[in-house]
Amino acid sequence: MKLVLSPAKSLDFETKIPIDYATQPSFLKQAALINKSLKDESPKSLSKLMKISDNLGQLNYQRNQDWQLPFTKDNSRQAVYAFSGDVYRGLDAYTIPKDKIETLQNTVRILSGLYGLLKPTDLIQPYRLEMGTKYAVGNNKNLYEFWRDDITKALNEELEDDEVFLNLASNEYFKAIDTKKLKVPVITANFKDLKNGEYKIIAFYAKAARGYMARYIVDTNAKTIDDLKGFNYEGYNFSDPLSTETELVFIR
């Protein structure tokens, strides 16, 4: 099984990492090209481009200036331990047993506006660049155009012909994949909570649930759709009436 997650805007480059193992991102050449362009943007222009505060514009200006190759464990951090948003709190990578790290590495892929596609132990440096940012790179009018072919090709090279491919990413990031060219069907998981008498997707809970699902897959070494239907973390359970062949719905 392969699954894709979105990255997180919030980062943690302080907490002690429980493993020594690290890998290099597949698309560092492309990331360096984007960073070269970003380095020319002023703090003010970054604030406008990304719709962020002046303070965050200054922070990310400095991040862009500091970004440099090669990536080492002194200047970088494994992606799955660097992202710290709701999804990653759900995944809770710091408590994944060391004998499950290989399963994590073989299963999870993280979509990124700067790095394209990341494995969990790929080193990254601090950045902020959402996939939906309207930022032209070279002849590409936006990041979707820049990344779509590379990301789709990389996924196809990894996917087995009958492997389950699970979308746990946001719409903003999943649009970076050309699903028409994928060699396998896409299965999407959605998570709904009971509110005012009906089941609804509540963003805060749904983000964490994507992390819980990723953790469940790593914990149980889930391989099939039937395996996914057994997901029961944090009170969620599979809903057959609300699900279809391509969308698995979990409720609580």
C-alpha positions as CSV (number, residue, x, y, z in Angstrom):
1,M,0.0,0.0,0.0
2,K,1.0,3.6,-0.7
3,L,-0.6,6.7,0.7
4,V,-0.1,10.4,0.3
5,L,-0.3,13.1,2.9
6,S,-0.2,16.8,2.8
7,P,2.7,18.6,4.5
8,A,2.2,21.0,7.4
9,K,2.9,24.7,7.7
10,S,4.0,24.3,11.3
11,L,7.4,22.9,11.7
12,D,9.4,21.3,14.6
13,F,13.2,21.4,14.3
14,E,13.9,21.1,18.0
15,T,12.5,17.9,19.4
16,K,15.1,15.1,19.6
17,I,14.7,12.6,16.7
18,P,14.4,9.0,17.8
19,I,16.3,7.5,14.7
20,D,19.6,8.2,13.0
21,Y,18.5,7.0,9.6
22,A,18.0,9.7,6.9
23,T,17.6,9.8,3.1
24,Q,17.9,12.5,0.5
25,P,14.8,13.9,-1.4
26,S,14.4,12.7,-5.0
27,F,13.9,16.2,-6.4
28,L,16.5,18.3,-4.8
29,K,17.6,19.7,-8.2
30,Q,14.0,21.0,-8.7
31,A,13.8,22.3,-5.1
32,A,17.0,24.2,-5.6
33,L,15.6,25.8,-8.7
34,I,12.5,27.0,-6.9
35,N,14.5,28.2,-3.9
36,K,16.8,30.2,-6.2
37,S,13.7,32.0,-7.4
38,L,12.3,32.5,-3.9
39,K,15.6,34.0,-2.7
40,D,14.9,37.0,-4.9
41,E,11.6,37.7,-3.2
42,S,11.6,40.3,-0.5
43,P,9.9,39.8,2.9
44,K,7.1,42.1,1.8
45,S,6.5,40.2,-1.5
46,L,6.5,36.9,0.3
47,S,3.9,38.2,2.7
48,K,1.7,39.3,-0.3
49,L,2.3,36.1,-2.3
50,M,1.5,33.8,0.6
51,K,-1.1,36.0,2.3
52,I,0.9,35.9,5.6
53,S,1.8,38.4,8.2
54,D,4.9,40.7,7.9
55,N,6.6,38.7,10.7
56,L,6.0,35.4,8.8
57,G,7.2,37.1,5.6
58,Q,10.4,38.0,7.3
59,L,10.8,34.5,8.8
60,N,10.4,32.8,5.5
61,Y,12.6,35.3,3.7
62,Q,15.4,34.3,6.1
63,R,14.5,30.6,5.6
64,N,14.9,31.1,1.9
65,Q,18.3,32.8,2.3
66,D,19.6,30.1,4.7
67,W,18.5,27.2,2.4
68,Q,21.5,25.5,1.0
69,L,22.9,22.2,-0.4
70,P,24.1,19.7,0.6
71,F,21.5,18.5,3.1
72,T,23.0,17.0,6.2
73,K,21.7,15.9,9.6
74,D,23.2,19.1,11.0
75,N,21.3,21.6,8.7
76,S,18.2,19.5,7.9
77,R,15.7,17.2,9.5
78,Q,13.7,14.1,8.4
79,A,10.4,15.2,7.0
80,V,8.1,13.1,9.1
81,Y,9.7,14.6,12.3
82,A,9.9,18.2,10.8
83,F,6.1,18.6,10.1
84,S,4.1,19.2,13.2
85,G,0.5,20.1,12.1
86,D,-2.7,18.2,13.0
87,V,-2.0,15.3,10.6
88,Y,1.4,14.7,12.1
89,R,0.1,14.9,15.6
90,G,-2.3,12.1,14.6
91,L,0.5,10.1,13.0
92,D,2.7,10.7,16.0
93,A,5.9,9.5,14.3
94,Y,8.0,9.9,17.4
95,T,6.3,6.9,19.0
96,I,6.5,4.6,16.0
97,P,8.6,1.6,17.0
98,K,12.0,1.4,15.2
99,D,11.0,-2.0,13.7
100,K,8.1,-0.2,12.0
101,I,10.2,2.6,10.4
102,E,10.8,0.5,7.2
103,T,7.0,0.1,6.9
104,L,6.5,3.8,7.4
105,Q,9.2,4.5,4.7
106,N,7.7,2.1,2.2
107,T,4.2,3.3,2.7
108,V,3.9,7.0,3.3
109,R,4.6,9.8,0.7
110,I,4.3,13.5,1.5
111,L,3.4,16.0,-1.2
112,S,5.2,19.3,-1.0
113,G,5.2,22.6,-2.8
114,L,9.0,22.9,-2.5
115,Y,10.2,19.3,-2.5
116,G,7.6,17.7,-4.7
117,L,7.3,14.2,-3.2
118,L,9.0,13.2,0.0
119,K,9.6,9.9,1.8
120,P,9.3,10.1,5.6
121,T,13.0,10.0,6.3
122,D,14.0,12.4,3.5
123,L,15.9,15.4,4.9
124,I,14.3,18.9,4.5
125,Q,15.2,22.4,5.6
126,P,12.6,24.8,6.9
127,Y,10.4,26.4,4.3
128,R,6.9,27.6,3.6
129,L,5.4,27.1,0.1
130,E,2.0,25.8,-0.3
131,M,1.2,23.8,-3.4
132,G,-1.7,26.2,-4.2
133,T,0.5,29.3,-4.2
134,K,0.2,31.1,-7.5
135,Y,3.9,31.2,-8.1
136,A,5.4,30.9,-11.6
137,V,8.6,28.9,-11.9
138,G,10.4,29.0,-15.3
139,N,7.9,28.3,-18.0
140,N,5.4,26.9,-15.5
141,K,2.6,29.3,-14.5
142,N,2.2,27.6,-11.1
143,L,3.5,24.8,-8.9
144,Y,1.0,22.3,-10.2
145,E,2.4,22.6,-13.7
146,F,5.9,22.5,-12.3
147,W,5.4,19.3,-10.3
148,R,2.6,17.3,-11.8
149,D,4.7,15.2,-14.3
150,D,7.5,14.5,-11.9
151,I,5.2,13.5,-9.0
152,T,3.0,11.3,-11.1
153,K,6.0,9.6,-12.7
154,A,7.6,8.9,-9.4
155,L,4.5,7.4,-7.9
156,N,4.0,5.2,-11.0
157,E,7.6,3.9,-10.7
158,E,6.9,2.9,-7.1
159,L,3.4,1.5,-7.3
160,E,2.8,-2.2,-8.1
161,D,0.2,-3.0,-10.6
162,D,-2.4,-4.1,-8.0
163,E,-1.2,-2.0,-5.1
164,V,-3.8,0.0,-3.1
165,F,-3.2,3.8,-3.4
166,L,-4.8,5.8,-0.7
167,N,-5.4,9.5,-0.8
168,L,-5.1,11.1,2.7
169,A,-4.1,14.5,1.3
170,S,-6.0,17.7,1.0
171,N,-7.6,18.7,-2.3
172,E,-5.0,21.5,-2.6
173,Y,-2.1,19.0,-2.6
174,F,-3.8,16.0,-4.3
175,K,-4.4,18.1,-7.4
176,A,-0.6,17.9,-8.0
177,I,-1.1,14.3,-9.1
178,D,-2.3,13.5,-12.6
179,T,-4.7,10.8,-11.6
180,K,-5.6,10.0,-15.2
181,K,-2.0,8.8,-15.7
182,L,-1.7,6.8,-12.5
183,K,-1.4,3.1,-13.0
184,V,-3.8,2.2,-10.2
185,P,-7.2,3.5,-9.0
186,V,-7.3,6.1,-6.3
187,I,-9.0,5.2,-3.0
188,T,-9.9,8.2,-0.8
189,A,-10.7,8.1,2.9
190,N,-12.9,10.7,4.5
191,F,-13.7,11.1,8.2
192,K,-17.0,12.5,9.5
193,D,-18.2,13.4,12.9
194,L,-21.8,13.6,14.2
195,K,-22.9,17.2,14.5
196,N,-26.4,18.5,14.8
197,G,-27.8,15.2,13.9
198,E,-25.8,14.5,10.8
199,Y,-22.3,13.3,9.8
200,K,-20.1,16.1,8.6
201,I,-16.4,16.5,7.7
202,I,-15.0,18.9,10.4
203,A,-11.6,20.1,9.1
204,F,-9.8,20.0,12.5
205,Y,-10.9,16.5,13.3
206,A,-10.5,15.2,9.7
207,K,-6.9,16.4,9.5
208,A,-6.0,14.5,12.7
209,A,-7.9,11.5,11.5
210,R,-5.8,11.3,8.3
211,G,-2.8,11.0,10.6
212,Y,-4.5,8.4,12.7
213,M,-5.3,6.4,9.5
214,A,-1.7,6.6,8.4
215,R,-0.5,5.4,11.8
216,Y,-3.1,2.5,11.8
217,I,-1.7,1.4,8.4
218,V,1.9,1.4,9.7
219,D,0.9,-0.3,13.0
220,T,-1.1,-3.1,11.3
221,N,0.9,-3.3,8.0
222,A,-2.5,-2.9,6.2
223,K,-2.3,-4.0,2.5
224,T,-5.9,-4.2,1.3
225,I,-9.1,-2.2,1.3
226,D,-10.6,-4.7,3.7
227,D,-7.7,-4.0,6.0
228,L,-8.5,-0.3,5.8
229,K,-12.1,-0.9,6.8
230,G,-10.8,-2.3,10.1
231,F,-9.6,1.2,11.1
232,N,-11.0,2.0,14.5
233,Y,-8.6,4.6,16.1
234,E,-10.0,7.5,18.2
235,G,-13.6,6.2,18.0
236,Y,-13.9,6.1,14.2
237,N,-15.5,3.1,12.5
238,F,-16.1,2.3,8.8
239,S,-19.5,3.2,7.4
240,D,-20.6,0.9,4.6
241,P,-23.8,2.9,3.8
242,L,-21.8,6.1,3.3
243,S,-19.0,4.6,1.4
244,T,-18.5,3.7,-2.3
245,E,-15.9,1.7,-4.2
246,T,-13.5,4.6,-4.3
247,E,-14.4,6.5,-1.2
248,L,-14.2,5.0,2.3
249,V,-16.1,6.9,4.9
250,F,-15.4,6.6,8.6
251,I,-17.7,8.0,11.3
252,R,-17.8,8.7,15.0
